[in-house]
Amino acid sequence: MSLVCSAFEGGSNYWCKIKGYVRPENAKAPTREWYGLKLARFPHIWLPFSDGGGVECIEDCGEGGEPVEHLLNRAAIERGLKLMAEKQGRHWGNFLSGNDDAITGDVFLQMCILGEVKYG
């Protein structure tokens, strides 16, 4: 969850915006706290991990480029973790050691929905 939080709350804001959420009928907001915050208040952090849930993202392709829509869901997260471990060793190591930051979150989100590091 920390990588998703880091990406959406700072690391990826320069190329990715949240368009909306996919909220399955059976999805229940978590009742627990996360780092002292009520997790239910932050759907962009927990919805991608829920069954059938996700975050609809808009990739800003820059001047003259058409925005592209992406979905961050559990399958994208699994793909991103695998790609990050295979192709982004330094960032993967930072994640595993708890030394991740906004840059690590940005790389993670790019691996999840783009399959490569395209920005930054």
C-alpha positions in Angstrom: 0.0 0.0 0.0 2.8 2.4 0.7 4.0 2.3 -2.9 0.5 3.2 -4.2 0.2 6.0 -1.6 3.6 7.4 -2.6 2.7 7.3 -6.2 -0.7 9.0 -6.0 0.2 11.5 -3.3 3.3 12.9 -4.9 5.5 10.7 -7.0 3.4 10.4 -10.1 1.3 13.6 -10.1 3.3 15.0 -13.0 2.1 12.4 -15.5 -0.9 10.6 -13.8 -4.2 11.9 -12.4 -7.0 9.9 -10.8 -10.1 10.0 -13.0 -12.3 7.8 -10.8 -12.8 4.5 -9.0 -14.1 1.1 -9.7 -16.1 0.1 -6.6 -17.6 -3.4 -6.7 -20.9 -3.8 -4.8 -19.3 -6.2 -2.3 -16.3 -3.9 -1.6 -16.2 -2.7 1.9 -14.0 0.1 3.1 -11.4 -1.1 5.6 -12.2 -0.2 9.2 -8.6 -0.3 10.3 -6.1 2.6 10.5 -3.0 2.9 8.4 -0.2 5.1 9.8 -2.7 6.6 12.1 -5.2 7.5 9.3 -8.6 5.9 8.7 -7.8 3.9 5.5 -11.5 4.1 4.4 -11.0 7.8 3.6 -8.4 7.0 0.9 -10.0 4.8 -1.7 -7.0 5.3 -4.1 -4.9 3.3 -1.6 -7.1 0.4 -0.8 -9.5 -0.1 -3.8 -6.8 -1.5 -6.1 -6.2 -4.3 -3.7 -9.9 -5.3 -3.4 -11.6 -7.9 -5.5 -12.9 -6.2 -8.6 -11.8 -2.8 -7.4 -9.5 -0.3 -9.0 -8.4 3.3 -9.7 -9.1 4.7 -13.1 -6.0 6.8 -14.1 -5.4 9.3 -16.9 -1.9 9.4 -18.3 -1.0 13.0 -19.4 1.0 12.4 -22.5 2.2 16.0 -22.7 1.7 18.7 -25.3 -0.1 17.4 -28.4 -0.5 13.9 -26.9 -3.9 12.5 -26.3 -4.6 11.4 -22.7 -4.6 7.7 -22.2 -6.8 5.9 -19.6 -5.4 3.0 -17.4 -6.8 0.9 -14.6 -4.8 0.2 -11.5 -6.2 -3.0 -10.1 -4.9 -6.1 -8.4 -3.7 -7.7 -11.6 -1.8 -4.5 -12.6 -0.2 -4.4 -9.1 0.9 -8.1 -9.4 2.3 -7.3 -12.9 4.1 -4.2 -11.6 5.7 -6.0 -8.6 7.0 -8.7 -11.0 8.4 -6.2 -13.5 9.9 -4.0 -10.8 11.7 -7.0 -9.3 13.0 -8.0 -12.8 13.9 -4.6 -14.3 14.2 -2.0 -11.5 16.6 -3.6 -9.0 17.6 -0.5 -7.1 13.9 0.6 -6.6 12.9 -3.0 -5.8 15.7 -3.1 -3.2 14.5 0.2 -1.7 11.0 -1.2 -1.5 12.1 -4.4 0.2 14.3 -2.6 2.7 11.6 -0.1 3.6 13.6 2.7 2.1 11.0 3.6 -0.5 9.9 7.1 -1.3 7.9 9.1 -3.9 10.3 8.1 -6.6 10.0 4.4 -5.8 6.2 4.8 -5.8 6.4 6.6 -9.2 8.5 3.8 -10.7 6.1 1.2 -9.3 3.0 2.9 -10.7 4.7 3.2 -14.1 5.6 -0.5 -14.0 2.0 -1.4 -13.0 0.1 0.5 -15.7 2.7 1.2 -18.4 5.0 -1.8 -18.1 8.0 0.4 -18.3 9.5 3.6 -16.9 8.4 6.2 -19.4 8.6 9.3 -17.2 11.1 10.8 -14.9 
